[in-house]
Amino acid sequence: MNLELDHYDTRILAELQADARLSMAELGRRVHLSQPAVTERVRKLESAGVVTGYRATVDLNKLGYGIRALVRVGRADYARVVKLIQQTPEVVNAHNVTGEDSWILEIAVIDVSHLDAVVTKFCILTETSTSIILNAAREHQIMLPPRREDVKPPIEKVNNA
C-alpha cells in the first residue's frame, strides 16, 4: 500500500515516536488539529501498518543487565538459529543480514560469565564474534518518510570534457 503522508501525518509520527503516551487531545494540540481529526489520522496510520505498535522503552542497566553486546553469528542453518534465538531471552534484537555474517544479535546479560554462557549457545551452531557495547551514541531515532530532495551524493562527480 502506497500511503500519501502529509505534513500533519509526519508531525503526528514524530510526536508519537517521541512520546507514545500522549493523549489524543495533547497530540492534537501539538500538531494543531482537533482531537477527532488527530484520532482519525492515527487510526489511518495504524490501519495502513505505518504505526505497528506502542511500547515502553526500559533501561536495561536498571533491570540488572550490566552488559549489552553485539554477537555476529556466521553461516548456519536458518531454522536452527531462529529456534535458538526464540529460546534465548537475552536476545534483545536479532537481524538476519547479508555479508560474511548471517546474523547480528543484540544481547543483554548480567556479567561476563553470563555473556560467555549466552555466546556459547551460538558457538555450538557456528562461529561467532562478540563486541561489548560501551556506549550508544543514538538509539530510538525518530524516523519520518524519506524525501528524495534531502538525499545528496557524498561526493560531487566531475565530468571530464
C-alpha positions, 0 to 999 in steps of 0.5 A, a space after each residue: 500500500 502506497 500511503 500519501 503522508 502529509 505534513 500533519 501525518 509526519 508531525 503526528 509520527 514524530 510526536 508519537 515516536 517521541 512520546 507514545 503516551 500522549 493523549 489524543 487531545 495533547 497530540 492534537 494540540 501539538 500538531 494543531 488539529 482537533 482531537 477527532 481529526 488527530 484520532 482519525 489520522 492515527 487510526 489511518 496510520 495504524 490501519 495502513 501498518 505505518 504505526 505497528 505498535 506502542 511500547 515502553 522503552 526500559 533501561 536495561 542497566 536498571 533491570 540488572 543487565 550490566 552488559 549489552 553486546 553485539 554477537 555476529 553469528 556466521 553461516 548456519 542453518 536458518 531454522 536452527 538459529 531462529 529456534 535458538 534465538 526464540 529460546 534465548 531471552 537475552 536476545 534483545 534484537 536479532 537481524 538476519 543480514 547479508 555479508 560474511 555474517 548471517 546474523 547480528 544479535 543484540 544481547 543483554 546479560 548480567 556479567 561476563 560469565 553470563 555473556 560467555 554462557 549466552 555466546 556459547 549457545 551460538 558457538 555450538 551452531 557456528 562461529 561467532 564474534 562478540 563486541 561489548 557495547 560501551 556506549 550508544 551514541 543514538 538509539 530510538 531515532 525518530 524516523 519520518 518518510 524519506 524525501 528524495 530532495 534531502 538525499 545528496 551524493 557524498 561526493 560531487 562527480 566531475 565530468 571530464 570534457 
